[in-house]
């Protein structure tokens, strides 16, 4: 009998917002996920790492990366992230959604900051930061970020 594939899905951890109240929302859920309560092979992060009503900043991005480092039994790359509406950058950015691409970095282009190394992905991605896919056996995962119209 083959081993079951275990998928964990989470979203809306609102790291910066929760940290202002002394809560390490991402680190806490990552620790819980590795405590043996449930098993997972990969996780889907469905967005809103930032919870603010403002453009996310580098301080919050660094905090997200720091909280991801609490993983002990899974590589960071076992979590496949997509951009939520609170993660959106400024419409005036020279590079669209540069904050997301710098700190969450699904493609692994900014490994030094994000810690995401594409060679460590359990299942390589195809596509770009806002739309990508990957296969696990006969399953095809389509990751499509929330890209609001820029004036929103």
N, C-alpha and C positions, 0 to 999 in steps of 0.2 A: 504494500500500500504506500502510495506517495504521501509526502508531507503536505499538509494544507498550506495554502498561501494566505497569509494574514495581512490585511490592509487596515490601516488606522487612518482616519480622516479627522482633521480638526481645522478650526478657523477662528478668527476674531480674538486673538490673544491680547491685542491692544497693549503692547509692551510698555510704551512710554506713558500712557495714561495710567495704567495700573501701577507702574513703578512710583509715580507721584503719591500713591497711597501705601507704599511699602510692600507691594505685591510683585513678586517675580513671576508673572503669569506664565511665560513660556518655560522658564527653568522648572517651575513647579510641575507643569504638566509633563515635561520631558522626564523628570525624575520619577513621577508616578508611572509613566508608560514603561519604564525599565525596571520597575519594582517587582515584576513577576505577577502582577494582577492580571495582565493580559499580554499576549504575545503579538508582535508585529514584525513583518518583513520590510515593508516600506510604509511611508506615511504620505498623505496628501495634505499639504497646508493650503487651504482655500482662501487665504488672503486676510487682509486687515491686521497685519503685524503691528502697524501703527493704528492708534485709535483716536488720534487728535482730529480736531477740525481745522488743522493748519497743514502746511506742507511739512512732511517729515524732515528732520535734520540729521546731521552726521552723528550727533550725540546719541540719538535714538537708534540709529543704524548700528553703531558700535555696541550698544547695549544688547541689541538683538543677537549679534554675533557672540557676545560674551555669554548670553543665556543659552545659545545653541551648544556652547562648549561644555555644558553639564552632561551631555550625552556620554555614556560610558560603554554601552554595549552595541551601539549602532553608529555607523559613520554619519556625519552631517548629510552626506550625499544620498542617504536612504530616505531623506525627506524632500519631496518634490513640491516646490512652492509656486503659487501664482499670485498675481498682484490684485489686491482688493481696492475698493474705491478710496479707502483711507490711506492707502499706500501711494496714491497718485502724486506725481511731481507737479511742478509749476508749468503752466503753458508757455512761460518765457524761458525755459531751460534750453540751452543750445543743443543738448542731447535729450531726446524724449525719455522721461522717467529715469533720469540718471541716478536718483537715490535708490530706487528699487534695483536697478541694474548693478549698482555698486555693492550694496549690502546683502541682498537676497540672491541675486546672481545665478539664476537657473542654468545658464550656459557655462558658468565657471570662467568667465573672462576676467574677473577681478579677484582671483583666488587669494591674493595677499590681504585683502580687506574682508572678503566674505567668508573665507575658509572653505569655499566650495571648489573641489578639484574634480573636473569632469571625468578623469580616469578612474575615480573611486565610485562612480555611480553604479549601483547594482544593475541598472538597466539604462543604457545610454539614451539621451534625448535626441530628437530630431526637430529642428525648428529654431525659433528665436525666443527671446525672453518673454514676449507677450503671448505667443502661441507656440506650443511645442507638444510633441507626442512621445510616447515610449511604449514598448511592448513588454509584456510579461506573459510568456507562453502564448496562449491564444487570446489574451486580453489586450486591447488597444486603449490606452489612456490618452485622452485629448485634454490638454491643459490650456484653457483660454482665459486670459486675464481680463479683469474689469477695466476697460479703458474708457473712462468718461470723456465726453466731449470736453475739450480743454477749458472752456469758460466755466465749467461747473466747479 
